[in-house]
Amino acid sequence: MARQSLTSRLTSRGRRQRPPLGRSPLVTSKPARDVCLELEDHGSIEKSAIQFFGIKGAVDPQSQAARLADQFISQNRPLLELLDVSVRRDYDGSDVRLQIESKSAIGAVPLISPITAKPDYGLVVQPRFPWPGIGPMLAEMGWLVSPTPLRLPLLKRSERRVPLWVLSFMVLARLKALLDRAERRFEFTEQQRLAPKGAVLWRQYAVRNLPRGQFLAVPCAFPDLGDDRQLKGAIRFTIERQLRSLETQREHGTFVHKLIAFAESLLSRVRTLPGFRPSPRDINAWLRRPFRSEALFDGIQAIDWTVEERGLAGLSDLEGIPWAMPMELFFEAWVETVLRAVAVRTGGRLRTGRKRETVSPLAWEPPYLGSQRSLVPDLIFELDGCTLVVDAKYKRHWEELQHGRWAAKEDVLHEEHRRDLLQVLAYASLAETQLVVCCLVYPCSSTTWESLRQRRRLFHKAEMVVRSRRILVWLTAVPMCAAVDAIARPLAEEIHITLQAVL
């Protein structure tokens, strides 16, 4: 033993040891501590690739950063597309930079490290309008659009700035679908019966019933078709956990109270069964069931999230669930909610693209050469010979249009706005009335909207006459806050003013 120790010391002093098998001597860098890229929707950030990959001490850090950046972009392209984020490599003469730009989606996804080939990094896209405003809007619109978890590896961190009720809603929605489709299964039941059924428990009958004179009480054991008591017990355990979490968030607003009422309605469906905390073995056994449905998989996953106390992925210290929410669909649903309030005020009729009520097919000849198959406006509002065609655009255009002259804007903004106008004008051909209003709606903050309302600058208007038809173009904004009646009032008044002036 002494000889081996001496030999090892001589080896360490005299010559360099070979690296272990399977480990490359060239890869000596470690992932940087900043493992999450964070930006807002329709935003951009710039990162030093050398610092991000932690290779500042390399022999040639710039060339190594360039290779790692290209590999990073190539490996993570499908994951970046889930959040509609683009990453490109740039060089400013002294450093390799990662240029990261986001669009309309928000959420969090894991990113593969080019060094370890593991999901050591993460990407978080935050809403540029804060969560305290988005939450009440979700409740007002009836949760038409909500964050969706992604079937991806967990992130190294979870986002504590995302309210807990966001995850609670996803869990409760999945549990409702699971309860609606819960499978019934045969379970052995022991019961006292007047006539034998299944297997008679003769020993119990002779020892207990006969000495007591209970000759017609025959103990039997037989399979009975009933509810899965263990699974429903786990559902009850999960709902009670979520209720305790929601009780601590009542200050967020009335929509949390609605979530609590929703959870209590689900709890009433399983209240007759005792709560059951499932183990990992139980979770795996349920997932291995034959003919499992998507509702079963999603529901069991939601139970597992609650048991393991995982949160939505992002920037805190706990593992988190990858998720995404398209803000374009969210904003369309919000504008739809506002126009429904306008319809109540005016008596108009609203048709929505979300329900495929505004679809106008395009018939191509020959059919296989066609590109776009139909025109689908977001919303069509009809009232007294007037058609309001609404296209909701979740962009920064409204904020940019309020500052400076139009001629001074960038060419990219000009081109995007031009495409928006041409699109909504194309939808005008679908209307049959003599008066058509093409309306582009953009989001804004409540402060901006209130300032514009007081200065009577909520609507920017243009007009064109095509033969006997009048086509009006409106540009307007809708605030990202849950005040449907206040938002609908100016729009309803503007429609009435237009009808009185024209008709």
C-alpha positions as CSV (number, residue, x, y, z in Angstrom):
1,M,0.0,0.0,0.0
2,A,2.9,2.3,0.8
3,R,4.5,1.5,-2.6
4,Q,1.3,2.4,-4.4
5,S,1.0,5.7,-2.5
6,L,4.6,6.6,-3.4
7,T,4.1,5.7,-7.0
8,S,1.0,7.9,-7.3
9,R,2.9,10.8,-5.8
10,L,5.8,10.4,-8.2
11,T,3.3,10.2,-11.1
12,S,1.6,13.4,-10.1
13,R,4.9,15.2,-9.8
14,G,6.8,13.8,-12.7
15,R,4.3,13.8,-15.6
16,R,0.8,14.9,-16.4
17,Q,-1.9,12.3,-16.1
18,R,-4.1,11.4,-19.0
19,P,-7.7,12.6,-18.9
20,P,-10.3,9.9,-18.1
21,L,-11.9,8.1,-21.0
22,G,-14.9,9.9,-22.4
23,R,-13.8,13.4,-21.4
24,S,-12.3,15.8,-23.9
25,P,-9.3,17.8,-22.7
26,L,-10.4,20.7,-24.9
27,V,-13.7,21.3,-23.1
28,T,-12.6,22.9,-19.8
29,S,-15.2,25.6,-19.4
30,K,-18.1,25.5,-17.1
31,P,-21.6,27.0,-17.6
32,A,-21.9,30.5,-16.4
33,R,-24.0,31.3,-13.3
34,D,-26.3,33.4,-15.4
35,V,-28.2,30.4,-16.9
36,C,-31.4,32.2,-17.9
37,L,-31.9,34.6,-20.7
38,E,-34.8,37.0,-19.8
39,L,-36.5,39.6,-22.0
40,E,-40.0,41.0,-22.6
41,D,-42.3,40.2,-25.5
42,H,-41.5,42.3,-28.6
43,G,-38.2,43.1,-26.9
44,S,-34.5,42.4,-27.5
45,I,-31.4,41.9,-25.4
46,E,-27.7,41.4,-26.2
47,K,-25.4,39.0,-24.4
48,S,-21.7,38.5,-24.5
49,A,-21.2,34.9,-25.7
50,I,-17.8,34.7,-23.8
51,Q,-19.5,35.5,-20.5
52,F,-22.6,33.5,-21.2
53,F,-20.7,30.3,-21.9
54,G,-18.1,31.0,-19.2
55,I,-15.0,30.8,-21.4
56,K,-13.2,34.0,-20.5
57,G,-10.1,32.1,-19.5
58,A,-9.8,30.1,-22.7
59,V,-6.7,30.4,-25.0
60,D,-8.8,31.9,-27.9
61,P,-12.1,32.9,-26.3
62,Q,-13.5,34.7,-29.4
63,S,-13.2,31.9,-31.8
64,Q,-14.4,29.3,-29.3
65,A,-17.4,31.6,-28.4
66,A,-18.3,31.9,-32.1
67,R,-18.3,28.1,-32.5
68,L,-20.3,27.6,-29.3
69,A,-22.8,30.3,-30.3
70,D,-23.4,28.7,-33.7
71,Q,-23.9,25.3,-32.0
72,F,-26.1,26.8,-29.4
73,I,-28.4,28.4,-32.0
74,S,-28.5,25.3,-34.1
75,Q,-29.3,22.9,-31.2
76,N,-32.0,25.2,-29.7
77,R,-33.8,26.4,-32.8
78,P,-36.9,24.2,-32.3
79,L,-37.1,25.3,-28.6
80,L,-36.7,28.9,-29.6
81,E,-39.5,28.6,-32.1
82,L,-41.9,27.6,-29.3
83,L,-41.7,31.2,-28.0
84,D,-41.2,32.8,-31.4
85,V,-37.7,34.0,-30.4
86,S,-34.8,34.5,-32.8
87,V,-31.1,34.4,-31.8
88,R,-28.2,35.4,-34.1
89,R,-24.5,35.7,-33.6
90,D,-22.7,39.0,-34.1
91,Y,-19.2,40.3,-33.7
92,D,-18.5,44.0,-32.8
93,G,-14.7,43.8,-33.3
94,S,-13.9,42.9,-29.7
95,D,-16.5,40.4,-28.5
96,V,-18.9,37.8,-29.9
97,R,-22.5,38.9,-29.1
98,L,-25.8,37.0,-29.0
99,Q,-28.6,39.1,-30.4
100,I,-31.9,37.8,-29.0
101,E,-35.3,39.2,-30.2
102,S,-38.8,38.1,-29.1
103,K,-42.2,38.6,-30.6
104,S,-45.7,37.9,-29.3
105,A,-45.3,34.8,-27.2
106,I,-44.5,34.6,-23.5
107,G,-43.3,31.7,-21.4
108,A,-40.2,29.8,-20.5
109,V,-38.3,26.9,-22.1
110,P,-35.1,25.0,-21.3
111,L,-32.1,25.5,-23.7
112,I,-29.5,22.9,-24.5
113,S,-25.9,23.8,-23.5
114,P,-23.4,23.2,-26.3
115,I,-20.8,22.3,-23.7
116,T,-22.7,19.6,-21.7
117,A,-25.5,18.7,-24.2
118,K,-27.9,19.1,-21.3
119,P,-30.7,21.6,-20.6
120,D,-28.5,23.8,-18.4
121,Y,-29.8,27.1,-19.8
122,G,-33.2,28.6,-20.0
123,L,-35.2,31.3,-21.8
124,V,-37.9,33.4,-20.1
125,V,-40.1,35.8,-22.0
126,Q,-42.1,38.1,-19.7
127,P,-45.3,40.0,-20.7
128,R,-44.5,43.7,-21.2
129,F,-47.8,44.4,-19.5
130,P,-47.5,43.1,-15.8
131,W,-49.2,40.1,-14.4
132,P,-51.5,42.0,-12.0
133,G,-53.3,43.4,-15.0
134,I,-53.3,40.2,-17.0
135,G,-54.9,38.1,-14.2
136,P,-58.2,40.0,-14.0
137,M,-58.3,40.1,-17.8
138,L,-58.1,36.3,-17.9
139,A,-61.1,36.1,-15.6
140,E,-63.1,38.7,-17.5
141,M,-62.7,36.8,-20.8
142,G,-63.6,33.5,-19.2
143,W,-60.1,32.0,-19.5
144,L,-60.4,31.7,-23.3
145,V,-56.6,31.8,-23.5
146,S,-54.3,30.8,-20.7
147,P,-50.7,29.6,-20.1
148,T,-50.1,26.1,-21.4
149,P,-47.4,23.8,-20.0
150,L,-45.0,22.3,-22.4
151,R,-43.9,18.7,-22.5
152,L,-40.2,19.5,-22.1
153,P,-37.5,18.9,-19.5
154,L,-37.9,21.0,-16.3
155,L,-35.9,24.2,-16.1
156,K,-33.3,24.6,-13.5
157,R,-35.3,27.5,-12.0
158,S,-38.9,28.5,-11.5
159,E,-40.4,32.0,-11.8
160,R,-41.7,33.3,-8.5
161,R,-42.8,36.5,-10.1
162,V,-45.4,34.6,-12.1
163,P,-48.4,34.4,-9.6
164,L,-49.2,31.1,-8.1
165,W,-52.8,31.3,-9.3
166,V,-51.5,30.9,-12.9
167,L,-50.3,27.3,-12.1
168,S,-53.4,26.7,-10.0
169,F,-55.7,27.4,-12.9
170,M,-53.8,25.0,-15.2
171,V,-53.9,22.3,-12.5
172,L,-57.6,22.8,-11.8
173,A,-58.5,22.8,-15.5
174,R,-56.7,19.5,-16.0
175,L,-58.3,18.0,-12.9
176,K,-61.7,18.9,-14.3
177,A,-61.0,17.2,-17.6
178,L,-59.7,14.2,-15.7
179,L,-62.9,14.0,-13.5
180,D,-65.1,14.4,-16.6
181,R,-63.4,11.4,-18.2
182,A,-62.4,9.4,-15.1
183,E,-62.5,5.7,-15.9
184,R,-64.5,3.3,-13.8
185,R,-62.9,0.0,-12.9
186,F,-63.7,-3.3,-11.3
187,E,-62.7,-3.5,-7.6
188,F,-63.3,-6.4,-5.2
189,T,-65.9,-5.5,-2.6
190,E,-67.0,-7.3,0.6
191,Q,-70.7,-7.0,1.4
192,Q,-73.4,-8.7,3.5
193,R,-76.1,-10.0,1.1
194,L,-79.4,-11.9,1.4
195,A,-78.3,-14.2,-1.4
196,P,-74.8,-15.3,-2.3
197,K,-72.9,-13.3,-4.9
198,G,-69.4,-14.0,-6.1
199,A,-67.3,-15.9,-3.5
200,V,-69.0,-16.6,-0.1
201,L,-66.8,-16.0,2.9
202,W,-67.8,-19.2,4.8
203,R,-65.3,-18.8,7.7
204,Q,-66.7,-15.3,8.5
205,Y,-70.2,-16.6,8.1
206,A,-69.6,-19.5,10.5
207,V,-67.6,-17.5,13.1
208,R,-69.5,-14.2,13.2
209,N,-72.9,-14.4,11.7
210,L,-74.3,-17.9,12.7
211,P,-73.6,-17.4,16.4
212,R,-75.5,-14.1,16.3
213,G,-78.5,-15.7,14.5
214,Q,-77.8,-13.7,11.3
215,F,-78.7,-16.6,9.0
216,L,-79.7,-14.4,6.0
217,A,-76.6,-12.2,6.2
218,V,-74.2,-13.9,3.8
219,P,-70.7,-12.2,3.6
220,C,-69.6,-12.2,0.0
221,A,-66.6,-10.9,-2.0
222,F,-67.2,-10.0,-5.6
223,P,-65.9,-7.6,-8.3
224,D,-68.0,-4.4,-8.6
225,L,-67.8,-1.7,-11.2
226,G,-67.1,1.6,-9.4
227,D,-64.9,4.7,-9.4
228,D,-61.2,4.5,-9.1
229,R,-61.0,5.4,-5.4
230,Q,-57.3,5.8,-5.2
231,L,-57.1,8.1,-8.2
232,K,-60.0,10.2,-7.0
233,G,-58.4,10.4,-3.6
234,A,-55.3,11.8,-5.2
235,I,-57.5,14.3,-7.0
236,R,-59.0,15.4,-3.7
237,F,-55.5,15.8,-2.2
238,T,-54.4,17.9,-5.1
239,I,-57.5,20.2,-5.0
240,E,-57.2,20.8,-1.3
241,R,-53.5,21.7,-1.8
242,Q,-54.5,24.2,-4.5
243,L,-57.2,25.7,-2.4
244,R,-54.8,26.3,0.4
245,S,-52.5,28.1,-2.1
246,L,-55.4,30.2,-3.5
247,E,-56.6,31.2,-0.1
248,T,-53.3,33.1,0.4
249,Q,-53.8,35.1,-2.9
250,R,-57.2,36.6,-2.3
251,E,-55.7,40.1,-2.4
252,H,-55.0,39.7,-6.2
253,G,-58.6,40.3,-7.0
254,T,-62.1,38.9,-7.6
255,F,-60.8,36.5,-10.3
256,V,-58.9,34.5,-7.5
257,H,-62.3,34.2,-5.7
258,K,-63.7,32.7,-8.9
259,L,-60.9,30.2,-9.0
260,I,-61.6,29.3,-5.4
261,A,-65.2,28.7,-6.3
262,F,-64.2,26.6,-9.2
263,A,-61.9,24.5,-7.0
264,E,-64.6,24.0,-4.4
265,S,-67.0,22.8,-7.1
266,L,-64.5,20.2,-8.2
267,L,-63.9,19.3,-4.5
268,S,-67.6,18.6,-4.1
269,R,-67.3,15.8,-6.7
270,V,-64.7,13.9,-4.7
271,R,-65.6,14.9,-1.1
272,T,-67.0,11.4,-0.3
273,L,-63.6,9.9,-0.7
274,P,-60.6,10.3,1.6
275,G,-57.6,12.3,0.4
276,F,-54.6,10.3,-0.8
277,R,-51.1,11.6,-1.3
278,P,-49.7,9.5,-4.2
279,S,-46.2,8.2,-4.3
280,P,-43.9,8.2,-7.4
281,R,-44.7,4.5,-7.7
282,D,-48.5,5.3,-7.9
283,I,-47.9,8.0,-10.5
284,N,-45.9,5.6,-12.7
285,A,-48.5,2.9,-12.3
286,W,-51.3,5.3,-13.5
287,L,-49.2,6.4,-16.4
288,R,-48.6,2.8,-17.5
289,R,-52.3,2.0,-17.8
290,P,-53.4,0.7,-21.2
291,F,-55.5,2.9,-23.4
292,R,-54.6,6.0,-21.4
293,S,-56.0,9.2,-22.8
294,E,-54.5,12.6,-23.0
295,A,-56.8,13.9,-20.2
296,L,-55.5,11.1,-18.0
297,F,-51.8,11.9,-18.8
298,D,-52.3,15.7,-18.3
299,G,-54.3,15.2,-15.1
300,I,-51.8,12.9,-13.5
301,Q,-49.0,15.3,-14.5
302,A,-50.9,18.1,-12.7
303,I,-51.2,15.9,-9.6
304,D,-47.4,15.3,-9.8
305,W,-46.7,19.0,-10.0
306,T,-48.7,19.7,-6.9
307,V,-47.2,16.8,-4.9
308,E,-43.7,17.9,-5.9
309,E,-44.5,21.6,-5.3
310,R,-43.2,22.8,-8.6
311,G,-43.8,26.2,-10.0
312,L,-43.8,27.8,-13.5
313,A,-40.4,28.1,-15.0
314,G,-38.3,31.2,-14.9
315,L,-35.8,32.9,-12.7
316,S,-35.9,31.7,-9.1
317,D,-34.0,28.9,-7.4
318,L,-36.5,26.0,-7.8
319,E,-37.1,23.7,-10.8
320,G,-39.9,24.9,-12.9
321,I,-42.4,23.8,-15.5
322,P,-41.9,25.0,-19.1
323,W,-44.9,26.9,-20.4
324,A,-46.0,29.2,-23.1
325,M,-48.9,31.6,-23.9
326,P,-49.4,33.3,-27.3
327,M,-50.2,36.9,-26.5
328,E,-51.6,37.5,-30.0
329,L,-54.4,35.0,-29.1
330,F,-54.7,36.5,-25.7
331,F,-55.2,40.0,-27.1
332,E,-57.7,38.8,-29.7
333,A,-59.7,37.2,-26.9
334,W,-59.6,40.4,-24.9
335,V,-60.8,42.5,-27.8
336,E,-63.5,40.0,-28.4
337,T,-64.6,40.5,-24.7
338,V,-64.7,44.2,-25.2
339,L,-66.8,44.0,-28.4
340,R,-69.2,41.7,-26.6
341,A,-69.8,44.5,-24.1
342,V,-70.2,46.9,-27.1
343,A,-72.8,44.5,-28.6
344,V,-74.8,44.5,-25.3
345,R,-74.8,48.3,-25.3
346,T,-75.7,48.7,-29.0
347,G,-77.7,45.6,-29.8
348,G,-75.3,44.6,-32.6
349,R,-74.3,41.1,-33.7
350,L,-70.7,39.9,-33.2
351,R,-69.1,37.0,-35.1
352,T,-65.6,35.8,-34.1
353,G,-62.8,34.1,-36.0
354,R,-62.0,32.0,-32.9
355,K,-65.3,30.1,-33.4
356,R,-64.7,30.0,-37.2
357,E,-67.8,32.3,-37.7
358,T,-65.9,34.7,-40.0
359,V,-64.3,32.2,-42.4
360,S,-64.6,33.0,-46.1
361,P,-63.1,30.2,-48.3
362,L,-61.0,31.0,-51.3
363,A,-61.7,28.7,-54.3
364,W,-58.5,28.1,-56.3
365,E,-58.3,26.6,-59.8
366,P,-56.7,24.1,-59.9
367,P,-57.1,23.6,-56.1
368,Y,-53.7,22.1,-55.5
369,L,-52.0,25.3,-56.6
370,G,-53.7,27.5,-54.0
371,S,-51.7,29.2,-51.2
372,Q,-54.0,30.7,-48.6
373,R,-57.3,28.8,-48.3
374,S,-59.5,31.4,-46.6
375,L,-59.8,34.8,-45.2
376,V,-60.5,34.8,-41.4
377,P,-61.1,38.2,-39.8
378,D,-60.6,38.3,-36.1
379,L,-64.0,39.9,-35.4
380,I,-67.0,41.2,-37.5
381,F,-69.5,43.5,-35.8
382,E,-72.8,44.3,-37.6
383,L,-75.3,47.0,-36.7
384,D,-77.9,48.9,-38.7
385,G,-76.4,48.6,-42.1
386,C,-72.8,49.1,-40.9
387,T,-70.1,46.4,-40.7
388,L,-67.2,46.9,-38.3
389,V,-64.3,44.6,-39.3
390,V,-61.8,44.4,-36.4
391,D,-58.3,43.1,-36.6
392,A,-56.5,42.9,-33.2
393,K,-52.7,43.4,-33.5
394,Y,-50.5,42.7,-30.4
395,K,-47.7,45.0,-31.4
396,R,-45.9,48.1,-30.2
397,H,-47.2,50.2,-33.1
398,W,-49.6,52.3,-31.1
399,E,-47.0,53.4,-28.7
400,E,-44.6,54.2,-31.5
401,L,-47.2,56.1,-33.5
402,Q,-47.7,58.4,-30.6
403,H,-44.1,59.6,-30.5
404,G,-42.6,61.7,-33.4
405,R,-43.6,62.1,-37.0
406,W,-44.6,59.2,-39.2
407,A,-42.0,60.0,-41.8
408,A,-39.2,59.7,-39.2
409,K,-40.2,56.1,-38.3
410,E,-38.0,53.2,-39.4
411,D,-38.7,51.4,-42.6
412,V,-39.5,48.2,-40.8
413,L,-42.3,49.9,-38.9
414,H,-43.7,51.4,-42.1
415,E,-43.7,48.0,-43.9
416,E,-45.4,46.2,-41.0
417,H,-48.0,48.9,-40.6
418,R,-48.6,48.8,-44.3
419,R,-49.2,45.1,-44.2
420,D,-51.7,45.5,-41.4
421,L,-53.7,48.1,-43.3
422,L,-53.8,46.0,-46.5
423,Q,-54.9,43.0,-44.5
424,V,-57.8,44.7,-42.8
425,L,-58.8,46.4,-46.1
426,A,-58.9,43.0,-47.8
427,Y,-61.4,41.9,-45.1
428,A,-63.6,44.9,-46.1
429,S,-64.6,43.0,-49.3
430,L,-66.4,40.4,-47.2
431,A,-68.9,42.9,-45.9
432,E,-72.3,43.4,-47.7
433,T,-73.3,46.7,-46.3
434,Q,-72.7,50.1,-47.9
435,L,-70.8,51.4,-44.9
436,V,-67.7,49.4,-43.8
437,V,-65.4,50.3,-40.9
438,C,-62.0,48.6,-41.0
439,C,-60.5,48.9,-37.5
440,L,-57.0,48.0,-36.4
441,V,-56.8,47.6,-32.6
442,Y,-53.5,47.8,-30.7
443,P,-52.7,47.3,-27.0
444,C,-51.6,50.1,-24.7
445,S,-51.2,50.8,-21.0
446,S,-54.1,52.1,-18.9
447,T,-52.3,55.3,-18.3
448,T,-51.8,55.9,-22.1
449,W,-55.5,55.0,-22.8
450,E,-56.8,57.4,-20.2
451,S,-54.7,60.2,-21.4
452,L,-55.9,59.7,-25.0
453,R,-59.5,59.4,-23.9
454,Q,-59.3,62.7,-22.0
455,R,-57.7,64.4,-25.1
456,R,-60.2,62.8,-27.5
457,R,-57.4,61.1,-29.4
458,L,-58.5,57.4,-29.0
459,F,-59.4,57.1,-32.7
460,H,-57.3,57.9,-35.8
461,K,-59.5,58.0,-38.9
462,A,-59.3,57.9,-42.6
463,E,-61.9,57.4,-45.4
464,M,-62.0,56.1,-48.9
465,V,-65.0,55.8,-51.3
466,V,-65.1,52.8,-53.7
467,R,-68.0,53.3,-56.1
468,S,-71.1,53.4,-54.0
469,R,-69.5,52.1,-50.8
470,R,-67.9,54.1,-48.0
471,I,-64.9,52.5,-46.3
472,L,-63.6,54.0,-43.1
473,V,-60.3,53.1,-41.5
474,W,-59.9,53.4,-37.7
475,L,-56.8,53.0,-35.7
476,T,-57.4,52.7,-32.0
477,A,-56.0,51.2,-28.8
478,V,-57.4,49.0,-26.0
479,P,-55.8,49.1,-22.5
480,M,-54.5,45.9,-20.9
481,C,-56.6,46.2,-17.8
482,A,-59.8,44.6,-16.7
483,A,-62.2,47.5,-17.1
484,V,-64.5,46.1,-19.9
485,D,-67.4,48.6,-19.4
486,A,-65.1,51.6,-19.3
487,I,-63.3,50.5,-22.5
488,A,-66.5,49.6,-24.4
489,R,-68.2,52.9,-23.7
490,P,-66.1,55.1,-26.1
491,L,-66.2,52.5,-28.8
492,A,-70.0,52.2,-28.6
493,E,-70.3,56.0,-28.7
494,E,-68.0,56.3,-31.7
495,I,-70.1,53.7,-33.6
496,H,-73.3,55.7,-32.8
497,I,-71.7,59.0,-33.9
498,T,-70.6,57.4,-37.2
499,L,-74.1,55.9,-37.9
500,Q,-75.8,59.2,-37.2
501,A,-73.5,61.1,-39.4
502,V,-73.6,58.7,-42.4
503,L,-77.1,57.2,-42.2
